[in-house]
Amino acid sequence: MSKAKPESFSPYFTAEDAGQVRAAFTAAGQDEGYASISELIEAATLKEVRRMQRRHNNGKPWEPQPPGSARTGRRTKDELSRHKA
């Protein structure tokens, strides 16, 4: 019997950034305790979510949002020109 499929996201990376994610995982992922690139991405994402909770929500978790409620995809060209990361 298979386990229920977890909810998932598909993050987008530039080719250069994706190469660095793979390289970091290959070089140090096992030493850091990550069994897969997905585990590495999940840990990094949840670390950032906790930082945002501390900064913007008094350190408390937000109400979970249902699938489909959040925007997906990359920024538009207009948004890229206004937001310099």
C-alpha positions, 0 to 999 in steps of 0.5 A, a space after each residue: 500500500 502506498 503512502 498518501 502523496 504529500 502536497 508539493 511545489 515546483 520551485 523554478 531556478 535559473 540554470 546557474 542556480 539549479 546547478 549550484 543546488 545540485 552541486 551543494 547537494 552532491 558535495 555536502 548534502 549527505 554530510 549535512 543530513 539531507 537524503 535528497 535535493 527535495 529535503 534540502 529545498 524543503 529545509 531551506 524554504 521552511 527556514 525562510 518561512 520561520 524568519 518571515 513569521 518572526 518578522 511579519 507575524 509575531 513569530 506565530 504560524 499563519 493560517 494554512 492556505 489551500 492549494 491554488 490560493 497562492 500565486 505561482 510562476 515567475 515575476 513579470 518583466 515589469 515586476 522584475 524591473 521594480 524589484 531588484 533582489 
